[in-house]
Amino acid sequence: MAGGAARAAVCVLWLLACLALPSGAAPRTRPAAAEVLYFTYSAGYRHKVVPESERILSKLGEESGRMRVTVSHDPAILDAARLARFDVVVFYTTGELPIDARQKRDLLAFVEDGKGFVGIHSASDTFYQWPEYGRMLGGYFDEHPWNQQVTVRVEDRRHPATRHLSRRLDIADEIYQFKDWSRADVHVLLRLDTASVDLAHPKVHRKDGDFALAWTRAQGRGRVFYTALGHRPEVWRDPRFQHLLLGAVQWAAGE
């Protein structure tokens, strides 16, 4: 009897909730989990953190319930037929990936037709011989002057990837700078506080002092997110970085 009474009470509460909705409305349901391809192919330098990053991103998807992560190192997956099942492609890659011209068109079309692309760290150290990729991502890696603790400034705290952050954060990581990059072409979320580094380092090429560390941009009807962070294992284990990626994927998926 107690079990039946409890079930009846739940039904009554559900009915009352439905009656409280505007006419014609249905109870809100949680958005479906995004189907995510995490592609980790190293045609150049292979980061030691890659296997751990695969475990962490997959676990983050499972625990959050907001994304289902498929990890692949097979370049054959980057074609229209295989990409069709995914909402977002995430790259942690280096070098000239071994895909042909058709696959390049397929990947670009995937994004331009309304899907999402997320680049992490060395995704900007990829496809130098394919300029359309660099334009889609927003820029190319141009050395890393610093590998140390730095201060990061959050320029946009309203974005799903950054709204959990304070206005500044201190983090130890390998810090990239970029070429073929312009602030006018992207929406900057995070930037380096240059007071926390030595701008006289011989590998510093940018003279404007503008070192963005995360940004977004539109590509056709699709959404592109990139962050330069993610070199060190400690960064991947950091809940702040994990929530950054989760928010980035959800945003790229169109939520």
C-alpha positions, 0 to 999 in steps of 0.5 A: 500500500505504501508503494502504491500511495507514493506512486499516486502522489508522484502522479498527482505532482506531475499532473499539477506541474503539467497544469501549471505550464502555459497552454500547449506546452510540454514538460521540459526535457533535458537536451540529448547528449551530443555525439562527439568525435575526439580525434587524436592523431599525431603526424608531428610531435606526439603529446604525452598527455594524449592517452590521459586526455582521451580517458578524461574527456570520455569520463567527463562525457559519461559523468555529465551525461551531456556528451557521448565521446568516441575516441579515434586515431583513424584518419578514415573516420574523417569523411562525410559518411562517418562524420554524419553521426556526430554533432561535434568534432574535437581535435588534439592533433599535430602535423599534416594529417594523412587525409585526402582532398575529399576528406578535407572538403568533407570536414569543412562542410561538416562545420559549415553545414551547422555542426561544431568543431573544437580544437585543443592546444596543438590543433593549431599545430596542424594542417599548415599546408591547408590554409582553409583549416587555419582560417576555420580555426582562427590561426596557427601555432607560432612557437611557445615562449613560456611553459610556466605558471601564468595569469589568464584573464577572462574576457567573456564570463557569459559564454558556456565555456567560461561562465564558471570562471572568475575574472582571472585564474592562475594556471601552469601550462605551455603557452602558445602564441599565434600567427595568421590570427587577428582579434577582429576575426574571432571572439576572444574568451581568454587571454594571457596577462602579459604582466605574468610572463617575460615579454623579452623572451627570444621566442616572442614574435607578437609585438602587439602583446595580444596573446589569446588563449581561447576564442570562438568564431562562426564558420558558415552555419557552424561553430568553432571553439579553440583553446591553447591550453591543455599541454600538461596533465595537471591542466586536464585534471583541473576541474576548471579546464574540464568544465571549459571543455564541457561548455565548449562542446555544448556550445559547439553542438548548438545548445 
